[in-house]
Amino acid sequence: MNHYLSFLSNRCFYTFIFLMNVLTSYAQVVEFERKGVGGGGYMFAPSIDPRNPDHVYLNCDMAGVYETNDGGYHWTLLPYQQLVSTTKAVIQFTNDPKILYTVKRSLTNLQSPLQRGVPAQSIDGGLTWNEINDPTETGIHRLFADPNNYNRLLVSEYNRLFLSIDQGKHWKEIWKPQDEICWIGGVFWDQDQIFVGTGKGLLVSHDGGLQFSLEHFVGANTNDGIFQMVGRKINNQIQFYLITATSNSLYPWEDIIELRHHITGIFILDYNTKKWIDFSTNIPSSIKIQWVDMAINQKDTIYLAGHENDLPEILKTTDQGKSWNNIFKAIDNQNIRTGYGGDGGPFSYLWGGAALGFDVCDYNSNIIISTEGYSHMSYNGGTSWRQVSIDSAYLNKEGTYSSPQQYFKSSGLDVTTGHQLFWVGKRLIFLLYD
């Protein structure tokens, strides 16, 4: 986060000056009112509600879990008593809209976003969260719920994988790799078939989880593991999209920041024909891919998120990879409504970084979110984008630049840290974020 320091110190200073100027005109407020800019911290693990795509969660590495119910226009920080984030804890939606799962950071380990996590469940649609039984000795890194059966869960410890078929009340250890390094990059559930993308390859059960084994495919590099995996089943054809990385780099406590330099390729696996096919043949080698995703009900549209020389790019195909278009046109902000960060502004896209998280709505391929230092959403398949860390009333028009003299207001994604409190009387408090 060192590259943030110059901006953040200026941000704190100007926020202080602004607050001092408004003291004389202050009217009573019953809760905190946002006065500064948003964004500025790394954001991870976005999750779009498949039933209501205006409902989205994302995490910050500084412990916050944020929620929007209006498509990213306004965000709320969840109380830490409910959830404290980890960088890989994607909120899991299920076939019951009231039952959700995730990994929360243990309150005994608030200092580290990468270490001990515990499983958590909500039974009221995310209003409250409670810890459930943790089968591990050292904590959980990843949790995956079956979207069609809220009883079934998979969690990974650094060296083992566990399955539950009763909402986490009981667990069974199902796999322990020989080197005891257990990276999980994705899970696809298909009734009795369970597919787990691991750092050692594709782990499969055909009997509802009673037995698991690694399966091997012609064309797959035995030195690679599965960094990320998404899957879908259309017309009884199971297809996976896989981003691979060197197997010996996939330590479960790492995230995309450490692992992006170890990514080796993107592939399609047609499970019915057992064909493992390079999916990058029509993508320039200068573009480095970090994420893949798609809607599960549309066959031909796939998205890739990555960067070219650290400039963010999001690629889209509508013909199964025969051709690709960059739909995130960062140069001159051609199709992006920016805040203070963007091309030609006080802080460039390089400062915000490429996608640290990426999600496409399961049943609507037009709705996309990419999370980084600013975070962006599109509701029209990437034709246009807007930064979601800034109140939309303060965003620039597409194709324009920010000015250092502009004022921006947060949307609620205040993802840095608050260091100073100023008490002005008994009822008025100012909190300064750096």
DOBA-68173 format. One record per residue (C-alpha): residue in three letters; x, y, z. Coordinates in steps of 0.25 Angstrom, whole numbers. Example, Ala and Ser with C-alpha at 12.3 -4.5 7.8 and 13.67 -1.06 7.14 Angstrom:
2
<res:ALA	u:49	v:-18	w:31>
<res:SER	u:55	v:-4	w:29>
// end
This chain:
434
<res:MET	u:0	v:0	w:0>
<res:ASN	u:12	v:9	w:0>
<res:HIS	u:8	v:15	w:-14>
<res:TYR	u:-4	v:21	w:-7>
<res:LEU	u:3	v:29	w:4>
<res:SER	u:5	v:42	w:-4>
<res:PHE	u:-10	v:43	w:-8>
<res:LEU	u:-15	v:38	w:5>
<res:SER	u:-7	v:48	w:13>
<res:ASN	u:-12	v:59	w:4>
<res:ARG	u:-26	v:54	w:5>
<res:CYS	u:-26	v:54	w:20>
<res:PHE	u:-20	v:68	w:20>
<res:TYR	u:-31	v:74	w:11>
<res:THR	u:-42	v:66	w:18>
<res:PHE	u:-37	v:73	w:31>
<res:ILE	u:-38	v:87	w:25>
<res:PHE	u:-51	v:84	w:19>
<res:LEU	u:-57	v:80	w:33>
<res:MET	u:-51	v:92	w:40>
<res:ASN	u:-58	v:101	w:29>
<res:VAL	u:-72	v:94	w:31>
<res:LEU	u:-72	v:95	w:46>
<res:THR	u:-79	v:108	w:47>
<res:SER	u:-90	v:104	w:37>
<res:TYR	u:-92	v:90	w:43>
<res:ALA	u:-107	v:85	w:46>
<res:GLN	u:-110	v:74	w:55>
<res:VAL	u:-108	v:60	w:49>
<res:VAL	u:-112	v:47	w:55>
<res:GLU	u:-102	v:38	w:48>
<res:PHE	u:-88	v:40	w:41>
<res:GLU	u:-89	v:48	w:28>
<res:ARG	u:-79	v:46	w:17>
<res:LYS	u:-71	v:58	w:14>
<res:GLY	u:-58	v:52	w:7>
<res:VAL	u:-55	v:43	w:-5>
<res:GLY	u:-57	v:28	w:-5>
<res:GLY	u:-48	v:17	w:-10>
<res:GLY	u:-33	v:17	w:-9>
<res:GLY	u:-32	v:3	w:-3>
<res:TYR	u:-31	v:-10	w:-10>
<res:MET	u:-44	v:-17	w:-11>
<res:PHE	u:-46	v:-32	w:-13>
<res:ALA	u:-56	v:-43	w:-14>
<res:PRO	u:-69	v:-37	w:-21>
<res:SER	u:-81	v:-45	w:-21>
<res:ILE	u:-94	v:-41	w:-29>
<res:ASP	u:-107	v:-47	w:-24>
<res:PRO	u:-113	v:-56	w:-35>
<res:ARG	u:-127	v:-53	w:-31>
<res:ASN	u:-125	v:-38	w:-29>
<res:PRO	u:-113	v:-33	w:-37>
<res:ASP	u:-114	v:-19	w:-30>
<res:HIS	u:-110	v:-26	w:-17>
<res:VAL	u:-95	v:-28	w:-17>
<res:TYR	u:-84	v:-30	w:-6>
<res:LEU	u:-69	v:-27	w:-7>
<res:ASN	u:-58	v:-28	w:3>
<res:CYS	u:-46	v:-19	w:6>
<res:ASP	u:-33	v:-24	w:11>
<res:MET	u:-34	v:-14	w:23>
<res:ALA	u:-45	v:-23	w:29>
<res:GLY	u:-58	v:-17	w:24>
<res:VAL	u:-69	v:-24	w:17>
<res:TYR	u:-78	v:-15	w:9>
<res:GLU	u:-92	v:-17	w:3>
<res:THR	u:-100	v:-9	w:-7>
<res:ASN	u:-115	v:-11	w:-10>
<res:ASP	u:-116	v:-1	w:-22>
<res:GLY	u:-106	v:-6	w:-32>
<res:GLY	u:-93	v:1	w:-26>
<res:TYR	u:-99	v:15	w:-24>
<res:HIS	u:-98	v:14	w:-9>
<res:TRP	u:-91	v:5	w:0>
<res:THR	u:-92	v:1	w:15>
<res:LEU	u:-80	v:-4	w:24>
<res:LEU	u:-85	v:-17	w:31>
<res:PRO	u:-83	v:-16	w:46>
<res:TYR	u:-70	v:-23	w:50>
<res:GLN	u:-78	v:-31	w:60>
<res:GLN	u:-85	v:-38	w:48>
<res:LEU	u:-74	v:-39	w:38>
<res:VAL	u:-59	v:-36	w:37>
<res:SER	u:-53	v:-38	w:23>
<res:THR	u:-43	v:-47	w:17>
<res:THR	u:-38	v:-45	w:3>
<res:LYS	u:-43	v:-58	w:-2>
<res:ALA	u:-57	v:-59	w:5>
<res:VAL	u:-67	v:-58	w:-6>
<res:ILE	u:-81	v:-57	w:-1>
<res:GLN	u:-88	v:-70	w:-5>
<res:PHE	u:-103	v:-69	w:-9>
<res:THR	u:-111	v:-82	w:-9>
<res:ASN	u:-125	v:-87	w:-14>
<res:ASP	u:-131	v:-81	w:-1>
<res:PRO	u:-130	v:-66	w:-2>
<res:LYS	u:-129	v:-65	w:13>
<res:ILE	u:-117	v:-75	w:14>
<res:LEU	u:-103	v:-69	w:11>
<res:TYR	u:-89	v:-74	w:15>
<res:THR	u:-76	v:-67	w:15>
<res:VAL	u:-62	v:-68	w:23>
<res:LYS	u:-61	v:-57	w:34>
<res:ARG	u:-48	v:-53	w:40>
<res:SER	u:-46	v:-58	w:54>
<res:LEU	u:-48	v:-46	w:64>
<res:THR	u:-35	v:-52	w:71>
<res:ASN	u:-27	v:-49	w:58>
<res:LEU	u:-31	v:-36	w:54>
<res:GLN	u:-17	v:-32	w:50>
<res:SER	u:-16	v:-41	w:38>
<res:PRO	u:-26	v:-42	w:26>
<res:LEU	u:-18	v:-55	w:21>
<res:GLN	u:-18	v:-64	w:33>
<res:ARG	u:-29	v:-70	w:41>
<res:GLY	u:-43	v:-70	w:36>
<res:VAL	u:-56	v:-77	w:42>
<res:PRO	u:-68	v:-81	w:34>
<res:ALA	u:-81	v:-72	w:36>
<res:GLN	u:-95	v:-74	w:32>
<res:SER	u:-107	v:-64	w:30>
<res:ILE	u:-121	v:-69	w:31>
<res:ASP	u:-128	v:-56	w:29>
<res:GLY	u:-123	v:-52	w:16>
<res:GLY	u:-110	v:-45	w:21>
<res:LEU	u:-116	v:-37	w:32>
<res:THR	u:-108	v:-44	w:43>
<res:TRP	u:-97	v:-54	w:42>
<res:ASN	u:-93	v:-65	w:52>
<res:GLU	u:-81	v:-75	w:53>
<res:ILE	u:-83	v:-89	w:50>
<res:ASN	u:-75	v:-101	w:53>
<res:ASP	u:-60	v:-100	w:49>
<res:PRO	u:-54	v:-114	w:45>
<res:THR	u:-40	v:-108	w:44>
<res:GLU	u:-28	v:-107	w:54>
<res:THR	u:-23	v:-94	w:47>
<res:GLY	u:-34	v:-87	w:41>
<res:ILE	u:-42	v:-87	w:27>
<res:HIS	u:-36	v:-80	w:15>
<res:ARG	u:-48	v:-83	w:5>
<res:LEU	u:-62	v:-87	w:6>
<res:PHE	u:-72	v:-91	w:-5>
<res:ALA	u:-87	v:-94	w:-4>
<res:ASP	u:-95	v:-102	w:-14>
<res:PRO	u:-104	v:-91	w:-20>
<res:ASN	u:-115	v:-102	w:-22>
<res:ASN	u:-114	v:-109	w:-9>
<res:TYR	u:-111	v:-100	w:3>
<res:ASN	u:-108	v:-112	w:12>
<res:ARG	u:-95	v:-115	w:4>
<res:LEU	u:-82	v:-107	w:7>
<res:LEU	u:-67	v:-109	w:4>
<res:VAL	u:-56	v:-102	w:12>
<res:SER	u:-41	v:-102	w:11>
<res:GLU	u:-31	v:-102	w:22>
<res:TYR	u:-16	v:-99	w:18>
<res:ASN	u:-14	v:-114	w:16>
<res:ARG	u:-28	v:-121	w:16>
<res:LEU	u:-41	v:-120	w:9>
<res:PHE	u:-55	v:-123	w:17>
<res:LEU	u:-69	v:-126	w:12>
<res:SER	u:-82	v:-124	w:20>
<res:ILE	u:-96	v:-128	w:15>
<res:ASP	u:-103	v:-122	w:27>
<res:GLN	u:-100	v:-107	w:27>
<res:GLY	u:-87	v:-109	w:34>
<res:LYS	u:-92	v:-116	w:46>
<res:HIS	u:-83	v:-128	w:43>
<res:TRP	u:-71	v:-129	w:34>
<res:LYS	u:-63	v:-140	w:27>
<res:GLU	u:-49	v:-139	w:23>
<res:ILE	u:-49	v:-142	w:8>
<res:TRP	u:-35	v:-139	w:3>
<res:LYS	u:-21	v:-136	w:8>
<res:PRO	u:-10	v:-134	w:-3>
<res:GLN	u:3	v:-141	w:-1>
<res:ASP	u:11	v:-128	w:1>
<res:GLU	u:0	v:-123	w:10>
<res:ILE	u:-2	v:-110	w:2>
<res:CYS	u:-17	v:-109	w:-1>
<res:TRP	u:-21	v:-97	w:-11>
<res:ILE	u:-35	v:-97	w:-16>
<res:GLY	u:-38	v:-89	w:-28>
<res:GLY	u:-53	v:-92	w:-30>
<res:VAL	u:-64	v:-103	w:-28>
<res:PHE	u:-75	v:-107	w:-38>
<res:TRP	u:-87	v:-115	w:-32>
<res:ASP	u:-95	v:-124	w:-41>
<res:GLN	u:-104	v:-133	w:-32>
<res:ASP	u:-95	v:-145	w:-29>
<res:GLN	u:-83	v:-140	w:-37>
<res:ILE	u:-74	v:-130	w:-30>
<res:PHE	u:-63	v:-123	w:-37>
<res:VAL	u:-52	v:-116	w:-29>
<res:GLY	u:-41	v:-108	w:-36>
<res:THR	u:-28	v:-110	w:-27>
<res:GLY	u:-14	v:-106	w:-28>
<res:LYS	u:-11	v:-121	w:-32>
<res:GLY	u:-22	v:-121	w:-43>
<res:LEU	u:-37	v:-125	w:-44>
<res:LEU	u:-42	v:-133	w:-32>
<res:VAL	u:-55	v:-140	w:-35>
<res:SER	u:-66	v:-148	w:-27>
<res:HIS	u:-76	v:-156	w:-35>
<res:ASP	u:-84	v:-161	w:-23>
<res:GLY	u:-88	v:-149	w:-15>
<res:GLY	u:-75	v:-147	w:-8>
<res:LEU	u:-73	v:-161	w:-2>
<res:GLN	u:-60	v:-162	w:-11>
<res:PHE	u:-51	v:-152	w:-18>
<res:SER	u:-39	v:-154	w:-27>
<res:LEU	u:-31	v:-145	w:-36>
<res:GLU	u:-34	v:-147	w:-51>
<res:HIS	u:-24	v:-144	w:-62>
<res:PHE	u:-26	v:-139	w:-76>
<res:VAL	u:-18	v:-138	w:-89>
<res:GLY	u:-12	v:-124	w:-91>
<res:ALA	u:-11	v:-120	w:-77>
<res:ASN	u:2	v:-117	w:-71>
<res:THR	u:6	v:-126	w:-60>
<res:ASN	u:14	v:-114	w:-53>
<res:ASP	u:2	v:-105	w:-53>
<res:GLY	u:-10	v:-104	w:-43>
<res:ILE	u:-24	v:-97	w:-44>
<res:PHE	u:-23	v:-83	w:-39>
<res:GLN	u:-38	v:-80	w:-43>
<res:MET	u:-49	v:-89	w:-48>
<res:VAL	u:-63	v:-86	w:-53>
<res:GLY	u:-73	v:-96	w:-59>
<res:ARG	u:-86	v:-98	w:-65>
<res:LYS	u:-95	v:-108	w:-70>
<res:ILE	u:-103	v:-106	w:-83>
<res:ASN	u:-111	v:-117	w:-91>
<res:ASN	u:-104	v:-127	w:-82>
<res:GLN	u:-90	v:-122	w:-86>
<res:ILE	u:-81	v:-119	w:-74>
<res:GLN	u:-71	v:-108	w:-78>
<res:PHE	u:-60	v:-102	w:-69>
<res:TYR	u:-52	v:-89	w:-71>
<res:LEU	u:-39	v:-90	w:-64>
<res:ILE	u:-28	v:-80	w:-61>
<res:THR	u:-15	v:-88	w:-57>
<res:ALA	u:-3	v:-84	w:-49>
<res:THR	u:10	v:-92	w:-45>
<res:SER	u:6	v:-102	w:-35>
<res:ASN	u:17	v:-99	w:-26>
<res:SER	u:13	v:-84	w:-25>
<res:LEU	u:-1	v:-87	w:-20>
<res:TYR	u:0	v:-85	w:-5>
<res:PRO	u:-14	v:-84	w:1>
<res:TRP	u:-10	v:-72	w:9>
<res:GLU	u:-7	v:-64	w:-3>
<res:ASP	u:-16	v:-55	w:-12>
<res:ILE	u:-16	v:-49	w:-26>
<res:ILE	u:-6	v:-39	w:-23>
<res:GLU	u:5	v:-49	w:-20>
<res:LEU	u:0	v:-59	w:-30>
<res:ARG	u:-3	v:-51	w:-42>
<res:HIS	u:12	v:-53	w:-47>
<res:HIS	u:11	v:-68	w:-46>
<res:ILE	u:-1	v:-69	w:-55>
<res:THR	u:2	v:-78	w:-67>
<res:GLY	u:-11	v:-78	w:-76>
<res:ILE	u:-25	v:-79	w:-78>
<res:PHE	u:-32	v:-92	w:-83>
<res:ILE	u:-46	v:-99	w:-86>
<res:LEU	u:-48	v:-113	w:-81>
<res:ASP	u:-60	v:-120	w:-88>
<res:TYR	u:-62	v:-130	w:-78>
<res:ASN	u:-71	v:-139	w:-87>
<res:THR	u:-60	v:-140	w:-97>
<res:LYS	u:-48	v:-139	w:-87>
<res:LYS	u:-42	v:-128	w:-96>
<res:TRP	u:-33	v:-118	w:-89>
<res:ILE	u:-32	v:-106	w:-99>
<res:ASP	u:-23	v:-94	w:-99>
<res:PHE	u:-33	v:-82	w:-99>
<res:SER	u:-23	v:-71	w:-101>
<res:THR	u:-19	v:-73	w:-115>
<res:ASN	u:-26	v:-61	w:-120>
<res:ILE	u:-22	v:-52	w:-108>
<res:PRO	u:-9	v:-43	w:-110>
<res:SER	u:2	v:-49	w:-101>
<res:SER	u:4	v:-35	w:-95>
<res:ILE	u:-9	v:-36	w:-88>
<res:LYS	u:-8	v:-43	w:-75>
<res:ILE	u:-21	v:-50	w:-70>
<res:GLN	u:-25	v:-51	w:-56>
<res:TRP	u:-40	v:-55	w:-56>
<res:VAL	u:-50	v:-62	w:-64>
<res:ASP	u:-65	v:-62	w:-62>
<res:MET	u:-78	v:-63	w:-69>
<res:ALA	u:-93	v:-64	w:-67>
<res:ILE	u:-97	v:-79	w:-66>
<res:ASN	u:-109	v:-78	w:-75>
<res:GLN	u:-102	v:-72	w:-87>
<res:LYS	u:-93	v:-81	w:-95>
<res:ASP	u:-84	v:-71	w:-104>
<res:THR	u:-81	v:-59	w:-95>
<res:ILE	u:-69	v:-60	w:-86>
<res:TYR	u:-61	v:-49	w:-79>
<res:LEU	u:-47	v:-48	w:-76>
<res:ALA	u:-40	v:-38	w:-66>
<res:GLY	u:-26	v:-34	w:-66>
<res:HIS	u:-16	v:-24	w:-70>
<res:GLU	u:-6	v:-19	w:-81>
<res:ASN	u:6	v:-13	w:-75>
<res:ASP	u:-2	v:-11	w:-62>
<res:LEU	u:-13	v:-3	w:-69>
<res:PRO	u:-26	v:-10	w:-66>
<res:GLU	u:-33	v:-18	w:-78>
<res:ILE	u:-46	v:-26	w:-78>
<res:LEU	u:-48	v:-35	w:-90>
<res:LYS	u:-61	v:-40	w:-96>
<res:THR	u:-64	v:-51	w:-106>
<res:THR	u:-78	v:-54	w:-111>
<res:ASP	u:-73	v:-65	w:-120>
<res:GLN	u:-67	v:-75	w:-110>
<res:GLY	u:-53	v:-68	w:-112>
<res:LYS	u:-51	v:-67	w:-127>
<res:SER	u:-50	v:-52	w:-125>
<res:TRP	u:-48	v:-43	w:-113>
<res:ASN	u:-51	v:-28	w:-110>
<res:ASN	u:-46	v:-19	w:-99>
<res:ILE	u:-58	v:-13	w:-93>
<res:PHE	u:-51	v:-6	w:-82>
<res:LYS	u:-45	v:6	w:-90>
<res:ALA	u:-36	v:12	w:-80>
<res:ILE	u:-29	v:22	w:-90>
<res:ASP	u:-36	v:35	w:-89>
<res:ASN	u:-47	v:29	w:-81>
<res:GLN	u:-54	v:26	w:-94>
<res:ASN	u:-66	v:18	w:-87>
<res:ILE	u:-63	v:20	w:-73>
<res:ARG	u:-69	v:30	w:-63>
<res:THR	u:-58	v:33	w:-54>
<res:GLY	u:-55	v:40	w:-40>
<res:TYR	u:-42	v:45	w:-36>
<res:GLY	u:-35	v:32	w:-42>
<res:GLY	u:-34	v:30	w:-57>
<res:ASP	u:-27	v:34	w:-69>
<res:GLY	u:-22	v:48	w:-69>
<res:GLY	u:-27	v:50	w:-54>
<res:PRO	u:-19	v:53	w:-41>
<res:PHE	u:-17	v:38	w:-40>
<res:SER	u:-16	v:28	w:-51>
<res:TYR	u:-22	v:14	w:-54>
<res:LEU	u:-8	v:9	w:-50>
<res:TRP	u:-10	v:14	w:-36>
<res:GLY	u:-23	v:7	w:-35>
<res:GLY	u:-18	v:-6	w:-41>
<res:ALA	u:-24	v:-17	w:-49>
<res:ALA	u:-35	v:-26	w:-45>
<res:LEU	u:-33	v:-32	w:-31>
<res:GLY	u:-47	v:-38	w:-32>
<res:PHE	u:-57	v:-40	w:-43>
<res:ASP	u:-71	v:-45	w:-44>
<res:VAL	u:-82	v:-46	w:-54>
<res:CYS	u:-97	v:-48	w:-50>
<res:ASP	u:-100	v:-63	w:-51>
<res:TYR	u:-113	v:-60	w:-60>
<res:ASN	u:-110	v:-47	w:-66>
<res:SER	u:-97	v:-46	w:-74>
<res:ASN	u:-99	v:-31	w:-75>
<res:ILE	u:-96	v:-28	w:-61>
<res:ILE	u:-81	v:-28	w:-57>
<res:ILE	u:-73	v:-23	w:-45>
<res:SER	u:-58	v:-22	w:-45>
<res:THR	u:-51	v:-18	w:-32>
<res:GLU	u:-38	v:-11	w:-30>
<res:GLY	u:-34	v:2	w:-23>
<res:TYR	u:-46	v:9	w:-29>
<res:SER	u:-56	v:-2	w:-34>
<res:HIS	u:-65	v:-1	w:-46>
<res:MET	u:-78	v:-7	w:-50>
<res:SER	u:-85	v:-9	w:-63>
<res:TYR	u:-100	v:-12	w:-66>
<res:ASN	u:-99	v:-13	w:-81>
<res:GLY	u:-89	v:-23	w:-84>
<res:GLY	u:-77	v:-14	w:-83>
<res:THR	u:-82	v:-3	w:-93>
<res:SER	u:-81	v:7	w:-81>
<res:TRP	u:-75	v:7	w:-67>
<res:ARG	u:-75	v:15	w:-55>
<res:GLN	u:-67	v:16	w:-43>
<res:VAL	u:-75	v:11	w:-31>
<res:SER	u:-66	v:17	w:-20>
<res:ILE	u:-71	v:31	w:-23>
<res:ASP	u:-85	v:37	w:-22>
<res:SER	u:-90	v:36	w:-36>
<res:ALA	u:-94	v:51	w:-35>
<res:TYR	u:-79	v:54	w:-35>
<res:LEU	u:-74	v:45	w:-46>
<res:ASN	u:-68	v:51	w:-58>
<res:LYS	u:-75	v:49	w:-72>
<res:GLU	u:-69	v:38	w:-81>
<res:GLY	u:-57	v:42	w:-89>
<res:THR	u:-53	v:54	w:-79>
<res:TYR	u:-42	v:56	w:-69>
<res:SER	u:-42	v:59	w:-54>
<res:SER	u:-37	v:72	w:-49>
<res:PRO	u:-28	v:73	w:-36>
<res:GLN	u:-38	v:84	w:-32>
<res:GLN	u:-50	v:75	w:-33>
<res:TYR	u:-58	v:71	w:-20>
<res:PHE	u:-63	v:57	w:-19>
<res:LYS	u:-72	v:50	w:-10>
<res:SER	u:-71	v:36	w:-5>
<res:SER	u:-82	v:25	w:-9>
<res:GLY	u:-79	v:18	w:5>
<res:LEU	u:-67	v:10	w:0>
<res:ASP	u:-58	v:17	w:10>
<res:VAL	u:-48	v:6	w:9>
<res:THR	u:-36	v:12	w:16>
<res:THR	u:-34	v:14	w:31>
<res:GLY	u:-39	v:24	w:41>
<res:HIS	u:-28	v:29	w:50>
<res:GLN	u:-33	v:42	w:57>
<res:LEU	u:-46	v:46	w:64>
<res:PHE	u:-49	v:60	w:67>
<res:TRP	u:-60	v:63	w:77>
<res:VAL	u:-67	v:76	w:76>
<res:GLY	u:-77	v:77	w:87>
<res:LYS	u:-84	v:65	w:92>
<res:ARG	u:-92	v:61	w:80>
<res:LEU	u:-82	v:65	w:68>
<res:ILE	u:-71	v:56	w:64>
<res:PHE	u:-62	v:56	w:52>
<res:LEU	u:-55	v:44	w:47>
<res:LEU	u:-43	v:45	w:38>
<res:TYR	u:-39	v:34	w:28>
<res:ASP	u:-25	v:34	w:22>
// end
